[in-house]
Amino acid sequence: MTDTFHGTHVLVTGAAAGIGRATAIAFAKAGAKVSALDRDPVQIPAGDATPGQIHPVACDLSDLAALERIFADLIAARGAVRVLVNNAGVDRRIPLADLDAATWDEMMSLNLDHQAALARLAAPGMAAAGGGAIVNLTSTAWMKLAGTLAAYHAAKAGIVGLTRGLARDLGGQGIRVNAIAPGRVVTERVEAKLTRDWIAETHALQCIPDLIRAEDIAEAALWLASPGARMITGQTLVVDGGVV
Ligand SMILES: NC(=O)c1ccc[n+]([C@@H]2O[C@H](COP(=O)([O-])OP(=O)(O)OC[C@H]3O[C@@H](n4cnc5c(N)ncnc54)[C@H](O)[C@@H]3O)[C@@H](O)[C@H]2O)c1
């Protein structure tokens, strides 16, 4: 998709690592000017983007008041966001007995609330500029009944509802809203713990006996945000190598 997004302002959250970093790089390679938001420093290897093309934005997404201020400064400096990739999230195994109100709120704050907040902040600028696309990262984990992840599952299932609701609310303003549900993605975080058994189990689980890389998810995000997907909204694209 060389230059498909030439000059387009794309905001990717959770862009310091994993799927978010791969997505920021993929959009930069497609010509976008990328705002790469993370609470950690965003370091892009030399050669992966033209210097200055990926602009780091320091922000903890669980602080919605700070997010609102930082977003206002961002669009004042770099123009309306035309593509928003709501990628940041945190999976944490929490037994039900430990799922007190504060822990529950924290999991919603880390996974769901900032997606809704950023959609609300970005939509008026997108609409005024002629439209845009929002891509929300959910997961297949909640579809597969994985254990001790109830709060994560609730947030990730909530993202599918959020995606469908926003698709209806924003379609008339030229804004498409879709989600991506990745399966087992080998990010650098996962790579560090890879074992032969895990690889064999993953190959057996999937129709396609290969490992899913962060770049595979980035490609899906790129396509969902591209003009080629102009009539697709409210959908969740599963990228899991084919798991029943
Ligand atoms: N990796 C997988 O196998 C997988 C599978 C299904 C879904 N997902 C989803 O994809 C998304 C990305 O996953 P990943 O594996 O690349 O994650 P990761 O942990 O490798 O990277 C997440 C990034 O988000 C940032 N981040 C997290 N919380 C933040 C906050 N409050 N404020 C600012 N930055 C924050 C982190 O600093 C990190 O850079 C997540 O939403 C995750 O739930 C991942």
The ligand as an SDF file (V2000), in Angstrom:
LIG
                    3D

 44 48  0  0  0  0  0  0  0  0999 V2000
   -0.4330  -10.2020   21.2830 N   0  0  0  0  0  0  0  0  0  0  0  0
   -1.5100  -10.9450   21.1690 C   0  0  0  0  0  0  0  0  0  0  0  0
   -1.4310  -12.1990   21.0080 O   0  0  0  0  0  0  0  0  0  0  0  0
   -2.8930  -10.3350   21.1820 C   0  0  0  0  0  0  0  0  0  0  0  0
   -3.9820  -11.1630   20.9610 C   0  0  0  0  0  0  0  0  0  0  0  0
   -5.2550  -10.5970   20.9680 C   0  0  0  0  0  0  0  0  0  0  0  0
   -5.4230   -9.2400   21.1630 C   0  0  0  0  0  0  0  0  0  0  0  0
   -4.3380   -8.4560   21.3820 N   0  0  0  0  0  0  0  0  0  0  0  0
   -4.5950   -7.0330   21.6110 C   0  0  0  0  0  0  0  0  0  0  0  0
   -3.7900   -6.2600   20.7370 O   0  0  0  0  0  0  0  0  0  0  0  0
   -3.3770   -5.0630   21.3770 C   0  0  0  0  0  0  0  0  0  0  0  0
   -1.8540   -4.9590   21.3570 C   0  0  0  0  0  0  0  0  0  0  0  0
   -1.3200   -6.1130   21.9900 O   0  0  0  0  0  0  0  0  0  0  0  0
    0.2580   -6.3790   22.0810 P   0  0  0  0  0  0  0  0  0  0  0  0
    0.4140   -7.8220   22.3470 O   0  0  0  0  0  0  0  0  0  0  0  0
    0.9410   -5.7440   20.9280 O   0  0  0  0  0  0  0  0  0  0  0  0
    0.5950   -5.5790   23.4300 O   0  0  0  0  0  0  0  0  0  0  0  0
    2.0160   -5.1960   24.0750 P   0  0  0  0  0  0  0  0  0  0  0  0
    1.8870   -5.4260   25.5350 O   0  0  0  0  0  0  0  0  0  0  0  0
    3.1420   -5.8530   23.3390 O   0  0  0  0  0  0  0  0  0  0  0  0
    2.0760   -3.6340   23.8090 O   0  0  0  0  0  0  0  0  0  0  0  0
    1.0860   -2.8090   24.3260 C   0  0  0  0  0  0  0  0  0  0  0  0
    1.5790   -1.3800   24.2880 C   0  0  0  0  0  0  0  0  0  0  0  0
    0.5280   -0.5680   24.8510 O   0  0  0  0  0  0  0  0  0  0  0  0
    1.0840    0.3220   25.7910 C   0  0  0  0  0  0  0  0  0  0  0  0
    0.0910    0.6330   26.8030 N   0  0  0  0  0  0  0  0  0  0  0  0
   -0.6170   -0.2430   27.5620 C   0  0  0  0  0  0  0  0  0  0  0  0
   -1.4030    0.4300   28.4170 N   0  0  0  0  0  0  0  0  0  0  0  0
   -1.1960    1.7570   28.1770 C   0  0  0  0  0  0  0  0  0  0  0  0
   -1.7140    2.9410   28.7540 C   0  0  0  0  0  0  0  0  0  0  0  0
   -2.5810    2.9250   29.7830 N   0  0  0  0  0  0  0  0  0  0  0  0
   -1.3030    4.1280   28.2620 N   0  0  0  0  0  0  0  0  0  0  0  0
   -0.4140    4.1840   27.2500 C   0  0  0  0  0  0  0  0  0  0  0  0
    0.1400    3.0910   26.6810 N   0  0  0  0  0  0  0  0  0  0  0  0
   -0.2610    1.8930   27.1440 C   0  0  0  0  0  0  0  0  0  0  0  0
    2.2780   -0.4290   26.3940 C   0  0  0  0  0  0  0  0  0  0  0  0
    3.2120    0.4690   26.9790 O   0  0  0  0  0  0  0  0  0  0  0  0
    2.8340   -1.1650   25.1580 C   0  0  0  0  0  0  0  0  0  0  0  0
    3.7560   -0.3680   24.4620 O   0  0  0  0  0  0  0  0  0  0  0  0
   -3.9850   -5.0940   22.7830 C   0  0  0  0  0  0  0  0  0  0  0  0
   -5.1900   -4.4000   22.7880 O   0  0  0  0  0  0  0  0  0  0  0  0
   -4.2130   -6.5830   23.0080 C   0  0  0  0  0  0  0  0  0  0  0  0
   -5.2450   -6.8160   23.9330 O   0  0  0  0  0  0  0  0  0  0  0  0
   -3.0830   -8.9750   21.4040 C   0  0  0  0  0  0  0  0  0  0  0  0
  1  2  1  0
  2  3  2  0
  2  4  1  0
  4  5  1  0
  4 44  2  0
  5  6  2  0
  6  7  1  0
  7  8  2  0
  8  9  1  0
  8 44  1  0
  9 10  1  0
  9 42  1  0
 10 11  1  0
 11 12  1  0
 11 40  1  0
 12 13  1  0
 13 14  1  0
 14 15  2  0
 14 16  1  0
 14 17  1  0
 17 18  1  0
 18 19  2  0
 18 20  1  0
 18 21  1  0
 21 22  1  0
 22 23  1  0
 23 24  1  0
 23 38  1  0
 24 25  1  0
 25 26  1  0
 25 36  1  0
 26 27  1  0
 26 35  1  0
 27 28  2  0
 28 29  1  0
 29 30  1  0
 29 35  2  0
 30 31  1  0
 30 32  2  0
 32 33  1  0
 33 34  2  0
 34 35  1  0
 36 37  1  0
 36 38  1  0
 38 39  1  0
 40 41  1  0
 40 42  1  0
 42 43  1  0
M  CHG  2   8   1  16  -1
M  END
$$$$
